[in-house]
Each structure stands twice: as structure tokens, then as C-alpha cells.
Amino acid sequence: MSNTPPLAKPEDAFTLAKLGYQQELRRNFSKYEIMSTAFTIIGLLPSIASTLVFAIPAGPVGMVWGWFIASSLTFIVSVAMADLGSAMPTAGGLYWWTHYFSAPAWKNPLAFLVGYSNTLGVIGGFCSTDYGFALMFLSVIQMAVGDNAKLPSNGIVYLVFLVCILSHATVVTFASKIMAKLQVIFMIVNLLLIAVTIIVLPIGKKRTNSAEFVFTKSENLSGWPPIWTFFLAWMCPIWSIGGFEACVHLSEEAKNATTAVPYGIMGSCGLSSILGLVVMAVFAACMPTDLNSLLNTPLGQPVAQIYLDALGRHGAIVMMVLLCIAQWLMGVSVLVAGSRQSWAFSRDGALPFSNYFSQINKTFGYIPLRTVWGVSFICLVFGLLSLIAPASAAALFSLGVAGNHLAWFMPIFARVVWGRDKFVPGPFYTGVWSIPIAVITCVFLLFSIVTAMMPASGPHPTAKNMNYTVVINCAVWGGALAYYYIDARKWFTGPKVTLDSASRSLLTVEDQEKIGKEALVDIRDPEPPAYSAT
């Protein structure tokens, strides 16, 4: 008799079996570890540092009140997603839900579109995280060298990016068995960094800006009308708080997933929203009143300039090093979540080489090892764009917003329009508020997608400052639909059933009897899967 512990408790295996899947990943993550992973992916302070440039043109009002409004709306999105995550927790949740709720004629093409948009979105998020690390790391070196430092070439930036990607893939591979515990440590590091920033910046600045400046001073340093400059400031929180979706991709590794997933989604988003508001207020209180000088800082990082003005060169270097550490930890968690989405989509046969990438590796702790390295390799290829046209690379990496937001929008929209009667609530459910919350979510996500595609500098962009997000995303979405209608429609029939007789034997007798009554899909024994655990 084997002493190997089961991959999951019977109740979790039953929940997944209702969706047609056998348990293949080990459930190591508690609800706190799931939330810690999402919070680390959000990487609040590093994310704000990378996106503050969107908020500064609207002045402190855009920074503080823009954060408050946009983060509040983002939290509503997290509640809508938590409703679905509690009811149907699976690693490929977004495209699975889209397929389940959509009208019959739209099921397959929309699920295919969402799956590709989400997969490339999380890959783009990983790219942007590590590319942001490379830029931040090199800005620290510039700060340390001083005025004689030369701007790093595109080749140097890519080299740092490459080393960062490979280091993340290596850590995710060899630390997989303790990855859940590491996420709690990563979250504590992020919280300590936020606490240090909130405390030391006002102390170092000594004479901070007035409350009137922080909460009522508005600017318009873009070429857009003031109201649209304010809306563009929302990109800072929208971009920064997007990581809560990771809870969905980790749901097949979560213990008590029907409660852990909604807890992780709303907990990470809510905590980030509150702490982010405090951080933005502190930055507004401690930054120079000449915002143009902040936007055009030779350091290339407004947050680095804020640290430098308040803490001096040595203090700023210390804080930026801590930011780099947090950004690197963020990349580990993003790769974990991204590899699970890619594995789930491969399990359903939708990605190229699905038979290869859908295999699970037992040696390293029942993880999708091949998608860990596959995602990393794709990121290295995408990163080559930074050698040619950094603006195009930045647009490609922006799939993390526009691509993911389309993937968030579609299942919630499908549930409201076609699937109200099919929805069976899980332990977390917002009741009569569920549909109004979903409607608000859909409107906000459409607005955020449009906003993410607008040129930040104004309505008359040049080739150099054009926002190529619209080009990249439309190419991805158009390409996915073209691929579906030209070829994939012949073989893609939506999520596959992998639950077989052997898998059912792991369930209790009572659960086996309930499966036939409560399953959300036809779970008759499928063809033997083309993939196997290695």
C-alpha cells in the first residue's frame, strides 16, 4: 500500500469532479496562502512605482481620488469574480465559465477567445513584471554611480530581463514543494516595505505638502481634456491591483477551494485598495510640487525621485533595493499563476503542443513543470522586442491589463445575459446583489479596456509615444478568432472531461452517487487522455 498522501480531500476532489476534471495537482495552498500569492502578484508598492507616471499628470487629485474611485470599482470586480470562483473553482476558470454560461452558438468561439486572451494576458503580465524589474534594477545602479552614469542600452536591459526570467523559472521548479509557504513570506516582505515607506518618507521629508495640496490640487499635464487626464490616472490602480485573478488559476491547488478562492480574491484586492490609498496620499504629501520635474526625472522613476528628495541618495538606494526585491518576488508568484492557466488551457487541448504541455510532473511536487518553462521561454522571445522597439514591447506587455480584462469581462457578461438560470451559487454568494454587481463590473471593465488603449500624452501621438496596446490586443483577439474559425472549430469543443472511473474511485461512495446528479457537465467516461503524469 502506498504511503503517498492523496492529492486532495474528498470534498475538494468532488467539487472539481462536478466540473468534469480529475484531481492532478496537489492541494497545498490554504486560504491565507492563496491570498498571499495574489497579494504578492499585485506587488503593491513595486506596481505603483511602475505606474505612477499615469497618475501624476492629473496631480494629487488624480493620484489620491483616482486611486480611491478606481480601486473601489476594481473591488466590485473582485466580488463578481468571487461569486463565480466559489461556485466553480477550476484553474481555467475564466474560459470554463464563459463556455458554461454562453449561448450554444457562442460557447466554443468565446471560450477559445477568452482562453487565449487570458493565457497571453498572464504571460504579458509576467513579461511586464520582469521587464519592470530590469528597469528598476538598472535605475538603482544609475543612482549609485551618480551623475556620471550612462543610460543602459536596450541590450543591457534585455540581459537583466533574461537573467530575471531564468532565475524565476529555476526557483519555481526547485522550490515547488514549499511554494505555498513561501508566498506568506513574500506577502510579509511586501507589507513591511509598505510600512517602511509610509513611516520613513514623511520623517525624511520633514516639511510635507499641505492636506489641501494632497486632496484638492489637480493638474492637467497631458494633451487630453482635464476629465480624461483624470480617467487616465485610473490606470495606476487598475494596473496595480490586477493580480487577484491568480486565485482562480490556483483553485485546483487550494484546500477548501470554494471558500479559499473568494477569500483570496476579495482579501488581496481589498487590502491592496486600502493600503494603496494610504501610499498614494503619502507620496502626494512628500513629492515635489513641480510635477513636471517629477515626470522628467533623470532617474526614469518618479518614485525613485521621491525617495531621493526625502531620504537622500543612500536612503533612496536602500528603498529602491527593497523595491527591487519585492518586484522579483512578485515575478515568482506571477509565473506560478501563469503556468497554471497555460496548463489548464493545454489540458483542454487548445494551445499548440497541448499533449506536451498538459503533463504533470510528480518529481517536483505535482506541478505543470513544462508550462513553467514554456511560459518563461515565450517571455524571453517577447522580450526581444525591447531590443527593437521598446514602445512595442511595452504594448505587448500591456496584455496584462487589456487582455486579462476582456477575459474577466466575458464570463461575467455571459452569466448575466445567457446564464442566470444555470448559475448554482457556492458557499460565497452575494444574493440579490449578484446581478447588479455583475452589471457594474461589465461596464467598468469595458471602460478600463478602452482607457488602457489611449495614448497617455494626448490625442495626437507620434510613432514614438503612440500607445500600441490597441494594435497588439486587437491582433491577439483577431488572431484567436481567426484561428478558431479557420481551423480550431473543427476540433475545439470546449473544456474536456478528464474524470474517469479510476478518478471516481478516489471519491466517497456518497459523492460518487451525487456526481451524476450535481455534475455541471456530462461526465460519462471520456476517451483515455492523450497526456500522462511524468
N, C-alpha and C positions, 0 to 999 in steps of 0.2 A: 504493500500500500504506500502511495506517495505521501510524503510529509509536506509537499508544496502547498502553501495556503491557497484557498480559492481566490480567483481574481476579484470577486465581488460578493457582497452579501446577497442572499436570495432576493430580497426586496428590490435591490438595485438592478440585478440581472433581470428580474421580472419587468421592471419599468422599461428597460432597453428592449426586452423581448417583444413588448407590445408594439414597438416601432419596427420590428422585423429584424433586429440585429442580435447576433450573439455577442457575448462579452469577450473582447480580445485584449483590451488594455487593463492593467491592474489599477484598481481604485485606491490610490494612495493619498488623495487630497481631501483634507477636512474642509468644512465651510470657511474656516478662518484662512486656511492656506489657499483656497480658491480666491477669496477676496484679496489676499496678499499678492497673489500673482497679477490680478487685474490692476491693483493699485501700483505695483511695480511697473507694469507695462505703461500705465498712464505717466509714470515718472514725472510727477507734477512740476517740480522746480526745473529740471532739465528741459521739459516740454515748453514751459513758459519762457525759458531763456531762448529757445529756438524760434518762438513765435511772437515774442513781444513786439517785434517790428511791425506786426499787423495792427496792434492796438495803439501804439504811440502816436501815429498821425491824428487820431481823434482826441488826443490829450488825456488827462487824468479821468475825465468823464467816460471816455471810451474804454479806458483800462479798467476802471472800477465798476461802473454801472453796466458797461458792455459785458464784463465778466458775470455780473450778477444775473442779468437777463438771460444771456446765452447758456450759462451753466444751469439755470433753473429749467429752461426748456430741454436741455440735454438730460437732466434728471428725469423729466417726464418721459423721454425716450427710453431711459433705463427701466422705468416702471412698466412700460408697454412690452419691452423685451423680457422682463422678469415674468410677466404673465405667461408668455409662451415658453420660456425656459423652464418654468416649474411644471408645466403641463406635458412637455415633450422634450426632455433633456437628451440631446444627442450631439456628437461632435460636429456634424454637418448641419446643425440646426437651421440656419437661415435658409438654405436651399431646400432642406427637407420640409420645413414649414410651408415654404412657397408652393412646393409640389402638392402638399396635402390640402391646402386651403383653396388653391386656384381652380377656376372652372376647367372642365375636362380638356377643352381645346387649347388652353393656355398652360396646363400643368408642366409639360415637358420643356417647351422653349423658355418659360420664365425661370424654372428651376435651373436649367442649363446656364442661363444668363446670370442669375444670382450666384451660382456656384463659381463661375469664372470671375465675376466681379469681386466676390469676397476673397477668393484664393489669391488673385493678383493684388487685391487691396491689402491683405495681410503681408504679402511679400513686399509690396511697396512700403508698408509701414516699417518692416524690418530694414529695408534699404535706407529709408529716411532717418531711422534711429541711428544706424551705424555711420551714415554719412554726416549726420549732425555731430556724432561723437568725434569724427575725424576733424571737422572744422573747429570744434570746441577745444580739442586737444592741441591743435596747432596754434590756436589763439593764446593758449596758456604759454606755449613756448615763445611766441612773439612777445608776450607781456614780460616774460622772464628775461629775454635777451635785451629788451628795451628798444630805444629809438633806431638802433642800427639793424633791427631785424628786417629781413626781406619777406614780402608776401610769399607764401608757399605756392609752388606751381600746382597745376592740376594733377600732374603725375605724383607729386608727394601726397596730395590729398587722397588720391586713389590708393596709394600704397598703405597709408594708415587705415583706410577703409577696408582693404583686403585683409590686413592682419587682424583687424577687429572682427570681421566676419568669421575667419577661420578659428579665432580664439573662442567665439561663441559656440560654433558647431562642436568644437572639442569639449568644452565644458558641458554642453547639453548631452553629449554622448556619454562621457565618463562619470558624470555626477547625476545621472538619471535616477538612480535609486534613492537619492536623498534630495531630489529636486523640490519636492513639496516642502520639506523643512527649510531649505534654502530660501524659499520665497518669503517666509516670515522674517528671516534675517534681512533680506533685501528691502522689505517694507519698513523695518525699523530704521535702516540706514536712510531711507528717503524721509521718514518722519523727523529724524534727528537733523538732517540737512535743512529741512524747512524751519525747524525750531531755532537752529543756529542763525539762519538768515533773518528771521523775524526779530531776534534779540540783538544781534551784533550790528545790523545796518543802522538802526536809529541811534545806537550808542556811538558808533563810529562817525556818523554824520554830524552829531551834536546839535546842529541847528537844522531841524527838518522843516519841510514846507507846511504851510498852514492847512487846517482842515478845509477851509474854503477852497484852496487850490486843489486839494486831493479830491473833493467830492463835487465841485461845481465848475472847475476850469475845463473848458472844452477848446479844441483846436481843430483846424482842418488843413493838414499838411499834405493832402493828396490832391489830385486834379478832379476828384469827384465832388458833387454837392455834399454839404455837411452831413445830411442824414445817411448817405451811402458810405461816407467815411466811417460813421459810427457803426453801421452794419458790418463793414469790413473788419472792424475791431473785434467782432464776434469770432473771427477765425482763430484768434488766440485761444479762447476756451474750447471752441468746437474741436480744434486740432488736439488740444492738450488732454481733454477728458475722454477721448475716444476708445480707450483701452478696455472698458468694462465688457465689451463683447467677447473677450478671451474666456470668460466664464462659460460661455456656450461651447466653445471648442474643447474645453477641458471637462465637459459634463460627463463623459464616459470614464473619467478618472476620478470623479468626485464621489465621496461617500455620502449617502442620503442625498442624491443629486437633486431631487425635486424641491428640496429646501435650500441646499447649499448653493445652487446656481442663482436663484433670485436674490439670496442674501449677498452673494459675491457681487452681482451686477449692481444692485442698488447701494450696497455698502461702499464699494470702491468709488462709484460715481458721486454719491452724496458727500463722502468725506473729502474727495478731491474738490468738489464745488465749494465747500465751506473754507477749506484751507487755502484754496486758490484765491478766494476773495480777500482773505487776510494778506496773502503775499502781494497781491496787486496793490492793495492800499499802502503797504509798507514801501513798495517800490515807488509809488506815486509820491509818497512823503519824502523819500530820500533821493530822488533823481534830480538832475539839474532842471531848472525852469526853462532853459533854452533847449527845446526838444529837437530842433534841427541838429544841434551838436551831438545829441544822443543818437539820432538816426544815422549820422555820418561819422560815427566814431571810427578812428583808425584801427581799433581792435576788432571791428566787424561784428561785435556782440554788444548790444545795448546793456545787457545785464552785467557783462564784464566791466563796462564803463561805470555803471552804478556802483559796483563793488570797489572799483579803483578810486572813485571820488570819495567814497565814505571811509574806506579802510586802508588806503594807500596801496602801493604796489605789492608788498609782501602779503598783506591781508587779502588782497584781491586774488593773488596767485593761489593762496590756500583754499579760498572759497571755490575758485574755478576748478581746482584739482578735485575737490569734493563733488562738484557738479559732474565732472568727467566720470568719476567712479559711479555715481548714480545713473548716468546715461549708459554706461557699459552694462551695469546690472539690468537696466531696462531692456537692453538688447537680448540678454539671455532669455528673459521671460517672453519677449515678442517671438523669438524663434520657437520656443516651446509651443505657444499657441498656434503660430503659423504652420508648424509641421503637422499639427493635429487636424487643422482644416484641410490641408493638402492631402493628408492620408484619408480622411473621410470621403473626399471627393474622388480619390482614386479607388477606394473601396466600392464606390458606386459606378466605377468604370468610365468616368467622364474625362479624366486627364490622359494625355499621352503617356504611354508606358504604365498604365494603371496596374497591370498584373505585377510589375516590378515594384512600384511604389506602395502598393497596398499591403505588403508583407509586414508582419510584426516581428521584432527581434526579441527573443526571450533572454538571451545572454545579458543584455544591458537593461533588463527590467521591464520587459513587455512594452517597448516603445516603438514608434514608427521611425526607426533609425534611418531608413533610406530617404524618407521625406525630410528629415532634419538636414541631411547633406544635400539633397536635391534642391531644397529651398535656398540653402546657402550658395550653391553653385549658380543658381539663377540670379541671385542678388549680385554676385561677382560680375556676371555678364551685364546686368542692368547698369552696374556702377561704371562700366566702361564709357557710358555716355558722358560722364563727368569729365573725361579726357577731351571730348569733342565739343560739347555744348552744355555747360553747367545749368543753363536755364531749362534745357530739355530734360536733363537728369532730375532737376527739382520737380518738374511737372510729372515725370514718371513716378517719382516717389510720392507725389500728392494723391496717388491712387488710394493711399491710406485714409483719405477723407472722402473724396467723391465716390470712389469705387465701393468703399465699405458702406457709405450712407445709402447708396442705391440698394445694396444688399440688405440693409436694415429696413429700408422702406418697403420693399416688395412683399415680404411675408405679412407684415402688419397691414398693409393695404389689402392683400388678398384675403386676410381674415375678416376685415371689415366689409369688403364688397361681396365676396363669394362664400366665405366660410363661417359665418356666425353660428349656424346650426351645427357645424361639425366640431366646434371648439369644446373640449372637455377640460374644465379647469383642474389645475394641480393644487397642492396644498397652499400655495400663494396665489391669491386671486383678488383683483380689485373690484369685483362685483359689478354693480350698476355703473361704476365709473370706467369700466374697462374700455368700452367703445369710445366715449368722449376722449379718453387719454390716447387711444389709438389714432383718432382723427387729428388731434393736436400734433401728435408725433409725425404723422404723414405730411402735414403742412410744413412743419418746421424742417423736416429732412429735405423736402424739395427745395425749400429756401436755402438751406445750407449748401446743397449741391450747386445751385446757381451761383451763390456767393463765392464758393471755392474756385469758380472758373473766371472770376472777374480780375482784370489787371489791377494790381494794388496801386499803381502810380497814377491812374486816371483813364479816361475814355479814349485816349489817343496814344496807345502804346507803340513803341518801336519794336523792331525784331529782337533787340537786346533785352527789353524789360517786359515783353509780352508774357502773359500767363498761358503756357501751353497745356494747362490742365484739360481744357476743353478738347484739344486735339487728341491728347493721349487717351482720355477716358472714352471719348466717342469712338476712337479706334478700337479700344478694348471691347466696348459694348457692341459696336457694329460687327467687329470680327467674331465675337462669340455667337451672335445671332446668325451671321453668315455661315459659320462653321456648322451650326445646328441644322439650318435649312438645306445646306448643300450636302452634308454627309451624316452628321450625328443623329438626325431624326430617324435614320434607318436602323440605329442600334441603341440609342439612349432612350430608355423608357422610364427614367426617374430612379429614385433610390431602390437598391436591390434588397432582397430578403436574404440574409445570411444565416438566419436561425434554422438549425437543422435538428434532427432527432437527438443527436448527441448533446447539443447545447441545451435542449429542453430537459434532459435528464438531470442537469445541474440545479433545476428549479424544484421547489417543493411540490408535492402532489397537488396541494390546493392551488398553487399558482399555475401548474400545468392545466388544470381544469378551467381556471379563469382566463387563460391566454386566449382560448378560442372565442370567448365572449367579449373580451375587452380589447383585443388587438386592433390597432388603428389601420392595419394593412392586412392583406391576405398572406398568412404565414404558413401556408402549406409548404412542405419540404421543398427547398429550391434545388436547382442543379448544384452539384458539388462546386464550391468556389474555385476559381482559377488560381487563387493565391493560397499561400500557407504560411504558418509561422516558421521562422528560421531560428 
